[in-house]
Amino acid sequence: MKSSTERKSILYRFLTAFLAVATVLSVLSGALTLAFLRGYIYRRNRDELTGRAAVVSQMLYGRKTETPALPPRMIREAELLSDARLIYVDKNMVASQVPVRIRPGRVPEAPGDAGGAQNADSRRDALRGTPVPDLSLDALEELGENALEYTDLTGSIDEDLARRLLSGESAAGILSLEVAGAPVMYAGAPIRADESSEAVGAVILCRPLTDIQAATMRVLRMLCVSLVFSLLIAFALAWFVSRRISEPIIRLNAAARQLSEGNYDITADIGGRDEIGQLGDTLNLLSGRLKKVIGSLAAERDQLDNIVSGIGEGIAAIGRDGNTIRVNAAFLNLLSVESREGGGKTPQQEQIREMLFRSMEDGTRREALWKLDPARTLAVVATPVRSQAREIVGAVCLVRDVSEQERLEQMRRDYIANISHELRTPLTGIRGMAEPLMDGLLETDEEKQECYSTIYRETVRLEKLIGEMLDLSRLQSGHAPEEPEPIRPWSIMKSVERQMRQQAEEGGLELLCRTEEEDLLVLGSEDRLKQVLIILTDNAVSFTPPGGSVVLSCRREGDAVMISVTDTGSGINPADLPFIWERFFKADRSRMRTGGTGLGLAIAKLAVEQMGGSISVTTQKGKGSSFTVSLKRADPNAEYGA
């Protein structure tokens, strides 16, 4: 039923439009044709009367008469010649015409009638002064000039027209003349006695407008008949064309409806190579492309869901109406929410929702930093979402766990503070010794030598600090790492033992080197490994009380070589273990014999990792610690490097 209604609607619309256009064009063309023909008829009659008036005036050219009027026979002959009524106007503007008004007692008998009813009626009309129609030339001859009734111009002939004609001008047009009894088309011409003289009279030829209007009505009837036939033909053509146009459009509409309902396999079989056929082909092409686009959008939507779900930051989006559009798992985890549809809402969820609504209201970005506990901090950012028309259509919230960033920021602040402290201590010592020397307050050589020794010691300490900072910076930047090469850890351990022996003996410690395989090879850098072992041995000597021992050892363990530095010192507090690799971290100084910078273990860890190894520690409170460096074992028969 719906399809039938649509069919009628579009068919009748086309049909109505075609018929309306055809009717308007037909009526317009008929009106223009009628106006043209009517104007043509009027112009032709006017030109014809003008020419005949000129001919009649030429016929009367040079006539001289004592009487103001023309003979009736001459007027009648001129009327028959010009096929129009003739009015003669003399120079006194007195008009006369034929048929004339007959004076009482002078009514002629009609031919063939010796006194019948018609003769009696004519006599009665004559007595009342009624014009007698179409008198013959013989009847006019019988009447003579005395039978003419002269008419004064006043009230009968247009006075201005008469003056123009008597002044020598010609005139033509439409005028309502009382002597003619109805509106007429006229043409007038002056009559001259000779070429140089003034007009002695004028002739006016009149033709009733009823004759012209009758001709116009005949043309109008013909146009009406042709209009009816034209409309019938137009209706048939409009019906045919409307059907030809509406049928493909109806099929296109049905295909488009199927397409809107999700049936992307539909095709519109229109046929033809005209615009509608091309539209059908375009719709089929659109259907195929739309199917691909919908599939692509679905794939992108799924991919976006996977991406949003895999993002570590929490994401939540709401629409303008406040309904939740998207929430990922990270958002729920960060806010400790079990599921998106959870019944109870946490205070943080309520605060986020309030931030989103305020962001949509004023169109600004809102930020907040929540410290949920001493070790957990969340950064929340709410941003309005705008359409292409710059209208706010929703808002999105990003929740990030910035606990690590806060910790690193605190470390950075501590790092700067530690550097300042470590640099200020030796500089203060150097300044404290330099000022007495400059002021000359020290008199003996022993005092001066003590100042020099202090300055030297603090300078060495400052140099060591700066060197360790530079080493740490190079290792952290990772620029130009050394190419790993086979090295013998035993020889490096013996070198470290010789270098650190004096320091160990000063502390009352025993320094030993042990290994079961002196020929073991590892991949690494000799300088870096020696630096690491010196740092570890120095720490072991510093934290081991007198009478203890420090042992450097290495052993094979699968494809790796384990190099250890073990001491019998006080051990490391378990609470300090997570932080011993950080820069400027220092354990309990009360258990150290010498002061350190707090950069050694950080440098050691970075150096080992740069060589592709790892470092670990095992400790026991009051019994000592063991630092172990694991490096990849090198094959003696293999070639390394470039």
C-alpha positions as CSV (number, residue, x, y, z in Angstrom):
1,M,0.0,0.0,0.0
2,K,2.9,2.3,0.8
3,S,4.6,1.6,-2.5
4,S,1.3,2.3,-4.4
5,T,0.9,5.6,-2.6
6,E,4.5,6.6,-3.4
7,R,3.9,5.5,-7.0
8,K,0.8,7.7,-7.4
9,S,2.4,10.5,-5.6
10,I,5.5,10.8,-7.8
11,L,3.5,9.9,-11.0
12,Y,0.8,12.5,-10.3
13,R,3.4,15.1,-9.4
14,F,5.2,14.6,-12.7
15,L,1.9,14.5,-14.5
16,T,0.6,17.7,-12.8
17,A,3.8,19.5,-13.5
18,F,3.9,18.6,-17.1
19,L,0.2,19.5,-17.6
20,A,0.7,22.8,-15.7
21,V,3.7,23.7,-17.9
22,A,1.8,22.7,-21.1
23,T,-1.3,24.6,-20.1
24,V,0.7,27.7,-19.2
25,L,2.6,27.6,-22.4
26,S,-0.5,26.9,-24.5
27,V,-2.5,29.7,-22.9
28,L,0.5,32.1,-23.1
29,S,1.1,31.3,-26.7
30,G,-2.7,31.6,-27.5
31,A,-2.8,34.9,-25.7
32,L,0.2,36.2,-27.6
33,T,-1.2,34.9,-30.9
34,L,-4.5,36.5,-30.2
35,A,-3.0,39.8,-29.3
36,F,-0.8,39.7,-32.4
37,L,-3.7,38.8,-34.7
38,R,-6.0,41.4,-33.1
39,G,-3.3,44.1,-33.5
40,Y,-2.7,42.9,-37.0
41,I,-6.4,43.1,-37.8
42,Y,-6.7,46.6,-36.3
43,R,-3.5,47.8,-38.1
44,R,-4.7,46.4,-41.4
45,N,-8.1,48.0,-41.2
46,R,-6.6,51.3,-40.1
47,D,-4.0,51.3,-42.9
48,E,-6.7,50.2,-45.4
49,L,-9.1,53.0,-44.3
50,T,-6.2,55.5,-44.4
51,G,-5.4,54.6,-47.9
52,R,-9.0,54.6,-49.1
53,A,-9.6,57.9,-47.4
54,A,-6.6,59.3,-49.3
55,V,-8.1,57.9,-52.6
56,V,-11.5,59.4,-51.9
57,S,-9.9,62.8,-51.1
58,Q,-8.0,62.6,-54.4
59,M,-11.3,61.8,-56.2
60,L,-12.7,65.0,-54.8
61,Y,-9.5,67.0,-55.4
62,G,-10.2,70.4,-57.1
63,R,-13.9,70.2,-56.7
64,K,-15.7,73.5,-56.4
65,T,-19.3,73.7,-55.4
66,E,-21.7,76.3,-54.2
67,T,-23.5,73.9,-51.9
68,P,-21.9,72.9,-48.6
69,A,-22.7,69.2,-49.1
70,L,-21.7,66.6,-51.7
71,P,-24.4,65.0,-54.0
72,P,-25.8,61.9,-52.3
73,R,-25.0,59.8,-55.3
74,M,-21.3,60.8,-55.1
75,I,-21.2,60.0,-51.3
76,R,-22.8,56.6,-52.0
77,E,-20.5,55.7,-54.8
78,A,-17.5,56.6,-52.5
79,E,-18.9,54.4,-49.8
80,L,-19.3,51.5,-52.2
81,L,-15.8,52.0,-53.5
82,S,-14.2,52.2,-50.0
83,D,-16.4,49.6,-48.3
84,A,-17.0,52.0,-45.4
85,R,-19.3,54.7,-44.2
86,L,-18.4,58.1,-45.5
87,I,-18.9,61.4,-43.6
88,Y,-18.3,64.6,-45.5
89,V,-17.2,67.7,-43.5
90,D,-17.3,71.1,-45.3
91,K,-15.1,74.0,-44.4
92,N,-17.8,75.2,-42.0
93,M,-17.5,71.9,-40.1
94,V,-21.0,70.8,-41.1
95,A,-21.1,67.0,-41.6
96,S,-23.4,65.0,-43.9
97,Q,-23.7,61.3,-44.6
98,V,-25.7,58.7,-46.4
99,P,-28.0,57.0,-45.5
100,V,-29.5,60.3,-44.4
101,R,-32.4,61.3,-42.3
102,I,-35.3,61.9,-44.7
103,R,-37.5,64.9,-44.2
104,P,-41.2,64.1,-43.7
105,G,-43.2,63.5,-46.9
106,R,-40.1,62.6,-49.0
107,V,-39.8,58.8,-48.2
108,P,-39.2,56.9,-51.4
109,E,-40.9,53.6,-52.1
110,A,-38.8,50.5,-51.8
111,P,-38.2,48.7,-55.1
112,G,-40.8,46.0,-55.8
113,D,-43.1,47.3,-53.1
114,A,-46.1,49.4,-54.1
115,G,-47.3,50.3,-50.7
116,G,-47.2,47.2,-48.6
117,A,-46.4,46.9,-44.9
118,Q,-42.7,47.7,-45.4
119,N,-43.6,50.9,-47.2
120,A,-45.9,51.9,-44.3
121,D,-43.2,51.2,-41.7
122,S,-40.6,53.2,-43.7
123,R,-43.0,56.2,-43.8
124,R,-43.5,56.0,-40.1
125,D,-39.7,55.8,-39.5
126,A,-39.2,58.8,-41.8
127,L,-41.8,60.8,-40.0
128,R,-39.8,60.3,-36.8
129,G,-36.6,61.2,-38.6
130,T,-35.1,57.7,-38.4
131,P,-32.2,56.9,-40.8
132,V,-33.2,54.8,-43.7
133,P,-30.7,51.9,-44.3
134,D,-28.9,51.2,-47.6
135,L,-30.7,53.5,-50.1
136,S,-30.0,52.6,-53.7
137,L,-28.3,55.0,-56.1
138,D,-31.6,55.5,-58.0
139,A,-33.5,56.3,-54.7
140,L,-30.8,58.8,-53.8
141,E,-31.0,60.4,-57.3
142,E,-34.8,60.7,-56.8
143,L,-34.4,62.3,-53.4
144,G,-31.9,65.0,-54.5
145,E,-29.9,67.2,-52.4
146,N,-33.0,68.7,-50.8
147,A,-33.6,65.3,-49.1
148,L,-30.3,65.4,-47.2
149,E,-30.4,66.4,-43.6
150,Y,-27.3,68.4,-42.6
151,T,-25.8,67.7,-39.2
152,D,-24.1,70.3,-37.1
153,L,-20.6,69.2,-36.0
154,T,-21.3,70.2,-32.4
155,G,-22.0,67.0,-30.4
156,S,-21.7,64.8,-33.5
157,I,-18.2,65.0,-34.9
158,D,-15.1,65.4,-32.7
159,E,-14.3,69.1,-33.1
160,D,-10.5,68.7,-32.7
161,L,-10.6,65.9,-35.3
162,A,-12.4,68.2,-37.8
163,R,-10.0,71.1,-37.2
164,R,-7.0,68.8,-37.8
165,L,-8.5,67.5,-41.0
166,L,-9.4,71.0,-42.2
167,S,-5.9,72.3,-41.3
168,G,-4.5,69.8,-43.9
169,E,-3.5,66.8,-41.6
170,S,-4.6,63.2,-42.0
171,A,-5.8,61.2,-39.0
172,A,-6.7,57.6,-38.2
173,G,-7.8,55.7,-35.1
174,I,-10.8,54.6,-33.0
175,L,-13.4,57.0,-32.0
176,S,-17.0,57.0,-30.7
177,L,-19.0,59.2,-33.2
178,E,-22.6,60.1,-32.4
179,V,-23.5,60.3,-36.1
180,A,-22.2,56.7,-36.6
181,G,-24.2,55.4,-33.6
182,A,-21.3,53.3,-32.2
183,P,-17.5,53.2,-31.7
184,V,-15.8,53.0,-35.1
185,M,-12.4,52.9,-36.7
186,Y,-11.9,56.0,-38.8
187,A,-9.5,57.5,-41.2
188,G,-9.8,61.1,-42.4
189,A,-8.2,63.1,-45.2
190,P,-8.5,66.7,-46.2
191,I,-10.0,67.8,-49.6
192,R,-8.2,70.6,-51.4
193,A,-9.3,72.8,-54.3
194,D,-5.7,72.9,-55.6
195,E,-2.2,72.2,-54.3
196,S,-1.6,75.6,-52.9
197,S,-5.0,76.4,-51.4
198,E,-6.3,75.4,-48.0
199,A,-8.6,72.5,-47.4
200,V,-12.2,73.1,-48.5
201,G,-13.5,70.1,-46.8
202,A,-12.6,66.6,-45.4
203,V,-13.8,63.0,-45.7
204,I,-14.0,60.6,-42.9
205,L,-14.3,56.9,-43.6
206,C,-15.7,54.8,-40.7
207,R,-15.9,51.1,-40.2
208,P,-17.8,49.7,-37.2
209,L,-15.7,47.9,-34.6
210,T,-18.2,45.1,-34.5
211,D,-16.9,43.8,-37.8
212,I,-13.3,43.8,-36.4
213,Q,-14.4,42.3,-33.2
214,A,-16.3,39.5,-35.0
215,A,-13.1,38.6,-36.9
216,T,-11.2,38.6,-33.6
217,M,-13.8,36.3,-32.0
218,R,-13.4,33.8,-34.9
219,V,-9.7,33.7,-34.3
220,L,-10.3,33.3,-30.6
221,R,-12.6,30.3,-31.2
222,M,-10.0,28.7,-33.4
223,L,-7.4,29.2,-30.7
224,C,-9.6,27.7,-28.1
225,V,-10.2,24.6,-30.2
226,S,-6.4,24.2,-30.9
227,L,-5.7,24.7,-27.1
228,V,-8.1,21.9,-26.2
229,F,-6.5,19.5,-28.7
230,S,-3.0,20.6,-27.5
231,L,-3.9,19.9,-23.9
232,L,-5.2,16.4,-24.9
233,I,-2.0,15.7,-26.7
234,A,0.1,17.2,-23.9
235,F,-1.8,15.0,-21.3
236,A,-1.0,11.8,-23.3
237,L,2.7,12.8,-23.7
238,A,2.9,13.8,-20.0
239,W,1.4,10.5,-18.9
240,F,3.9,8.6,-21.0
241,V,6.9,10.7,-19.9
242,S,5.8,10.6,-16.3
243,R,5.6,6.9,-16.3
244,R,9.0,6.6,-17.9
245,I,10.6,8.9,-15.3
246,S,8.7,7.8,-12.2
247,E,9.2,4.0,-12.5
248,P,13.0,4.1,-12.3
249,I,12.8,6.6,-9.5
250,I,10.5,4.3,-7.5
251,R,12.9,1.4,-8.0
252,L,15.8,3.7,-6.9
253,N,13.8,4.7,-3.8
254,A,13.1,1.1,-2.9
255,A,16.8,0.2,-3.3
256,A,17.8,3.2,-1.2
257,R,15.4,2.2,1.5
258,Q,16.9,-1.3,1.6
259,L,20.4,0.3,1.7
260,S,19.3,2.5,4.7
261,E,18.1,-0.7,6.5
262,G,21.6,-2.2,6.2
263,N,21.1,-4.4,3.1
264,Y,24.3,-3.4,1.3
265,D,24.0,-6.2,-1.2
266,I,21.0,-4.6,-2.9
267,T,21.3,-3.4,-6.5
268,A,19.1,-1.1,-8.5
269,D,18.6,-2.6,-12.0
270,I,17.5,0.5,-13.9
271,G,19.1,0.1,-17.3
272,G,19.6,2.8,-19.9
273,R,22.5,5.2,-20.3
274,D,20.6,8.4,-19.4
275,E,20.9,10.3,-16.1
276,I,18.6,8.0,-14.2
277,G,20.4,5.0,-15.5
278,Q,23.7,6.6,-14.4
279,L,22.1,7.3,-11.0
280,G,21.2,3.7,-10.7
281,D,24.8,2.7,-11.5
282,T,26.1,5.3,-9.0
283,L,23.7,3.9,-6.3
284,N,25.0,0.4,-7.0
285,L,28.6,1.7,-6.7
286,L,27.7,3.5,-3.6
287,S,26.2,0.4,-2.1
288,G,29.5,-1.5,-2.7
289,R,31.7,1.2,-1.3
290,L,29.4,1.8,1.6
291,K,29.6,-1.9,2.5
292,K,33.4,-1.5,2.5
293,V,33.3,1.7,4.5
294,I,31.0,0.2,7.1
295,G,33.2,-2.8,7.4
296,S,36.3,-0.6,7.7
297,L,34.6,1.6,10.3
298,A,33.6,-1.5,12.3
299,A,37.2,-2.7,12.1
300,E,38.5,0.7,13.1
301,R,36.0,0.8,16.0
302,D,37.2,-2.6,17.2
303,Q,40.8,-1.5,16.8
304,L,40.1,1.7,18.7
305,D,38.4,-0.3,21.5
306,N,41.5,-2.5,21.7
307,I,43.8,0.4,21.7
308,V,41.8,2.3,24.4
309,S,41.6,-0.9,26.4
310,G,45.3,-1.4,26.2
311,I,46.3,2.1,27.2
312,G,47.9,2.3,30.6
313,E,46.2,5.6,31.4
314,G,42.5,5.5,32.5
315,I,40.1,7.0,29.9
316,A,36.4,7.8,30.4
317,A,34.2,9.8,28.0
318,I,30.6,11.1,28.4
319,G,28.2,12.6,26.0
320,R,26.4,16.0,26.3
321,D,23.5,14.3,28.1
322,G,25.9,12.8,30.7
323,N,25.7,9.2,29.5
324,T,28.9,7.3,29.6
325,I,30.3,6.6,26.1
326,R,33.5,4.8,26.8
327,V,35.5,3.5,29.8
328,N,38.6,1.4,29.6
329,A,39.9,-1.2,32.1
330,A,42.8,1.0,33.3
331,F,40.3,3.6,34.5
332,L,38.4,1.1,36.6
333,N,41.7,-0.3,38.0
334,L,43.1,3.1,38.9
335,L,39.9,4.0,40.7
336,S,39.6,0.6,42.3
337,V,36.2,0.0,40.6
338,E,35.3,-3.6,39.9
339,S,33.2,-3.1,36.8
340,R,31.6,-0.3,34.7
341,E,28.1,-1.3,35.8
342,G,29.1,-1.4,39.5
343,G,26.4,-0.2,41.8
344,G,28.2,2.0,44.2
345,K,30.4,4.8,43.0
346,T,33.6,5.9,44.7
347,P,34.2,9.5,45.7
348,Q,36.8,9.8,43.0
349,Q,34.2,8.8,40.4
350,E,31.8,11.5,41.6
351,Q,34.6,14.1,41.5
352,I,35.5,13.1,38.0
353,R,31.9,13.3,36.9
354,E,31.7,16.8,38.4
355,M,34.9,17.8,36.6
356,L,33.5,16.6,33.3
357,F,30.3,18.5,33.6
358,R,32.1,21.7,34.6
359,S,34.4,21.3,31.7
360,M,31.4,21.0,29.3
361,E,29.7,24.0,30.9
362,D,32.6,26.5,30.5
363,G,34.5,24.8,27.7
364,T,37.8,24.8,29.6
365,R,40.4,22.2,30.5
366,R,40.4,21.1,34.2
367,E,43.2,19.4,36.1
368,A,43.5,17.9,39.5
369,L,46.2,16.0,41.4
370,W,44.9,13.4,44.0
371,K,47.3,11.9,46.6
372,L,45.3,8.8,47.6
373,D,48.1,7.5,49.9
374,P,51.8,8.3,50.5
375,A,52.9,6.0,47.7
376,R,50.1,6.6,45.2
377,T,49.2,9.8,43.3
378,L,46.8,10.2,40.4
379,A,46.7,13.1,37.9
380,V,43.2,13.8,36.4
381,V,42.6,15.9,33.3
382,A,39.1,16.7,32.0
383,T,38.8,18.2,28.5
384,P,35.7,19.2,26.5
385,V,35.1,17.5,23.1
386,R,34.0,19.8,20.3
387,S,32.4,19.0,17.0
388,Q,33.5,20.4,13.6
389,A,31.0,23.3,14.2
390,R,32.9,24.0,17.5
391,E,30.0,23.0,19.6
392,I,30.6,21.0,22.8
393,V,29.3,17.5,22.4
394,G,30.9,15.8,25.4
395,A,33.9,15.5,27.6
396,V,36.8,13.1,28.1
397,C,38.8,12.4,31.2
398,L,42.3,11.1,31.4
399,V,43.6,9.5,34.7
400,R,47.3,8.8,35.1
401,D,49.2,7.2,37.9
402,V,52.0,9.7,38.5
403,S,53.4,8.0,41.6
404,E,56.6,7.1,39.8
405,Q,56.9,10.5,38.3
406,E,56.5,12.1,41.8
407,R,59.1,9.8,43.2
408,L,61.5,10.6,40.3
409,E,60.8,14.3,40.9
410,Q,61.6,13.9,44.5
411,M,64.8,12.0,43.6
412,R,65.7,14.9,41.3
413,R,65.3,17.3,44.1
414,D,67.3,15.1,46.4
415,Y,69.9,14.7,43.7
416,I,70.4,18.4,43.4
417,A,70.4,18.8,47.2
418,N,73.0,16.0,47.6
419,I,75.2,17.4,44.8
420,S,75.1,20.8,46.5
421,H,75.9,19.3,49.9
422,E,78.7,17.1,48.5
423,L,80.3,20.0,46.6
424,R,79.9,22.4,49.5
425,T,81.7,20.1,52.0
426,P,85.1,19.9,50.3
427,L,84.9,23.5,49.1
428,T,84.2,24.7,52.7
429,G,87.3,22.7,53.8
430,I,89.4,24.2,51.1
431,R,88.2,27.7,51.9
432,G,88.7,27.2,55.6
433,M,92.4,26.3,55.1
434,A,93.0,28.9,52.4
435,E,91.8,31.9,54.4
436,P,94.4,31.5,57.3
437,L,97.2,31.0,54.7
438,M,96.1,34.2,52.9
439,D,95.7,36.2,56.1
440,G,99.2,35.1,57.4
441,L,97.7,33.7,60.6
442,L,99.8,30.5,60.4
443,E,103.4,31.0,61.5
444,T,104.9,27.5,61.8
445,D,105.7,25.2,59.0
446,E,103.8,22.4,60.7
447,E,100.6,24.4,60.7
448,K,101.1,25.4,57.1
449,Q,101.8,21.8,56.1
450,E,98.6,20.7,57.9
451,C,96.6,23.2,55.9
452,Y,98.2,22.1,52.6
453,S,97.4,18.5,53.5
454,T,93.8,19.4,54.2
455,I,93.5,21.3,51.0
456,Y,95.0,18.5,49.0
457,R,92.7,15.9,50.6
458,E,89.6,17.9,50.0
459,T,90.7,18.6,46.4
460,V,91.2,14.9,45.8
461,R,87.7,14.3,47.3
462,L,86.2,16.9,45.1
463,E,88.0,15.5,42.1
464,K,86.7,12.0,42.9
465,L,83.2,13.4,43.2
466,I,83.3,15.2,39.9
467,G,84.8,12.2,38.2
468,E,82.1,9.9,39.5
469,M,79.4,12.3,38.4
470,L,80.9,12.5,34.9
471,D,81.1,8.7,34.8
472,L,77.5,8.4,35.9
473,S,76.5,10.9,33.3
474,R,78.3,9.1,30.5
475,L,76.8,5.8,31.5
476,Q,73.3,7.2,31.7
477,S,73.5,8.9,28.3
478,G,74.5,5.6,26.7
479,H,76.6,7.3,24.1
480,A,79.4,5.3,22.3
481,P,79.3,2.2,24.5
482,E,82.5,0.1,24.3
483,E,82.6,-2.9,22.1
484,P,82.6,-6.0,24.3
485,E,85.8,-8.1,24.1
486,P,87.1,-11.2,25.8
487,I,88.8,-10.3,29.1
488,R,90.2,-12.4,32.0
489,P,88.5,-11.5,35.3
490,W,91.2,-13.2,37.4
491,S,93.9,-10.8,36.3
492,I,91.6,-7.8,36.9
493,M,90.7,-9.2,40.4
494,K,94.5,-9.5,41.2
495,S,95.0,-5.9,40.0
496,V,92.2,-4.6,42.3
497,E,93.7,-6.6,45.2
498,R,97.1,-5.0,44.8
499,Q,95.5,-1.5,44.5
500,M,93.2,-1.9,47.5
501,R,95.6,-3.9,49.8
502,Q,97.0,-0.8,51.5
503,Q,93.6,0.5,52.4
504,A,92.6,-2.9,53.7
505,E,95.7,-3.2,55.8
506,E,95.0,0.2,57.3
507,G,91.6,-1.0,58.3
508,G,92.9,-4.2,59.8
509,L,91.2,-6.3,57.2
510,E,92.3,-9.4,55.2
511,L,91.9,-9.0,51.4
512,L,91.8,-12.3,49.4
513,C,91.3,-13.4,45.8
514,R,89.9,-16.9,45.0
515,T,89.0,-18.9,41.9
516,E,88.9,-22.4,40.6
517,E,89.5,-21.4,36.9
518,E,92.0,-18.7,36.4
519,D,91.6,-19.0,32.6
520,L,87.9,-18.0,32.5
521,L,87.0,-15.4,29.9
522,V,84.0,-13.0,30.0
523,L,82.7,-10.5,27.4
524,G,83.0,-6.9,28.6
525,S,85.3,-3.9,29.1
526,E,88.4,-4.3,31.2
527,D,88.3,-0.7,32.4
528,R,84.6,-0.9,33.3
529,L,85.0,-4.2,35.1
530,K,88.0,-2.9,37.1
531,Q,86.0,0.2,38.0
532,V,83.1,-1.9,39.3
533,L,85.3,-4.2,41.4
534,I,87.1,-1.2,42.9
535,I,83.8,0.4,43.9
536,L,82.5,-2.9,45.4
537,T,85.8,-3.6,47.2
538,D,86.0,0.0,48.5
539,N,82.5,-0.3,49.9
540,A,83.3,-3.7,51.5
541,V,86.4,-2.4,53.1
542,S,84.6,0.8,54.4
543,F,81.7,-1.2,56.0
544,T,83.8,-4.1,57.5
545,P,85.1,-3.6,61.0
546,P,88.7,-4.4,61.9
547,G,89.5,-8.1,62.0
548,G,87.2,-9.0,59.2
549,S,87.9,-10.1,55.7
550,V,87.0,-9.1,52.1
551,V,87.1,-11.9,49.4
552,L,87.0,-11.4,45.6
553,S,86.0,-14.6,43.8
554,C,84.8,-15.8,40.4
555,R,83.2,-19.0,39.3
556,R,81.5,-20.5,36.2
557,E,77.7,-20.9,36.2
558,G,76.4,-22.2,32.9
559,D,77.1,-19.7,30.2
560,A,77.8,-17.0,32.7
561,V,80.7,-16.1,35.0
562,M,79.8,-14.9,38.5
563,I,82.3,-12.4,40.0
564,S,81.6,-11.7,43.7
565,V,82.9,-9.3,46.4
566,T,82.0,-10.7,49.8
567,D,82.7,-9.1,53.2
568,T,82.1,-9.9,56.8
569,G,80.8,-6.5,57.7
570,S,77.6,-5.3,59.3
571,G,75.3,-6.1,56.4
572,I,72.7,-3.9,54.8
573,N,69.4,-2.9,56.4
574,P,66.6,-4.7,54.5
575,A,64.7,-1.4,54.3
576,D,67.6,0.2,52.4
577,L,67.9,-2.6,49.8
578,P,65.5,-1.1,47.3
579,F,67.4,2.2,47.3
580,I,71.1,1.2,47.4
581,W,71.4,1.6,43.6
582,E,70.1,5.1,43.6
583,R,72.3,8.1,43.2
584,F,73.6,9.7,46.4
585,F,72.0,7.1,48.6
586,K,74.0,6.5,51.7
587,A,73.5,3.8,54.4
588,D,74.1,4.5,58.1
589,R,77.2,6.5,58.2
590,S,77.9,5.5,61.7
591,R,79.0,2.1,60.3
592,M,81.4,3.6,57.8
593,R,85.0,4.3,58.4
594,T,85.4,6.6,55.4
595,G,83.0,9.0,53.8
596,G,81.6,8.3,50.3
597,T,79.7,10.2,47.7
598,G,76.8,7.8,47.3
599,L,77.4,7.4,43.6
600,G,79.5,4.2,43.6
601,L,76.8,1.6,43.4
602,A,74.7,3.6,40.9
603,I,77.9,3.8,38.6
604,A,78.6,0.0,39.2
605,K,75.0,-1.0,38.2
606,L,75.0,1.1,35.0
607,A,78.5,-0.1,34.0
608,V,77.6,-3.7,34.4
609,E,74.3,-3.3,32.4
610,Q,76.3,-1.5,29.7
611,M,78.5,-4.6,29.4
612,G,75.3,-6.8,29.0
613,G,75.4,-8.2,32.5
614,S,73.6,-7.8,35.8
615,I,74.5,-7.1,39.4
616,S,72.8,-8.4,42.6
617,V,73.3,-8.4,46.3
618,T,72.6,-10.8,49.2
619,T,73.0,-9.6,52.7
620,Q,72.4,-10.6,56.3
621,K,72.2,-8.1,59.1
622,G,75.4,-8.3,61.2
623,K,77.0,-11.0,59.1
624,G,78.1,-9.2,56.0
625,S,77.1,-8.7,52.3
626,S,77.9,-10.3,49.0
627,F,77.7,-8.3,45.7
628,T,77.7,-10.5,42.6
629,V,78.4,-9.4,39.0
630,S,77.1,-11.8,36.3
631,L,78.7,-11.5,32.8
632,K,78.4,-13.6,29.7
633,R,81.2,-16.2,29.3
634,A,83.4,-15.7,26.2
635,D,84.4,-18.6,23.9
636,P,88.2,-18.7,23.6
637,N,88.0,-19.9,20.0
638,A,85.6,-17.3,18.8
639,E,86.4,-13.9,17.2
640,Y,84.8,-10.8,18.7
641,G,84.7,-7.2,17.6
642,A,85.1,-5.7,14.1
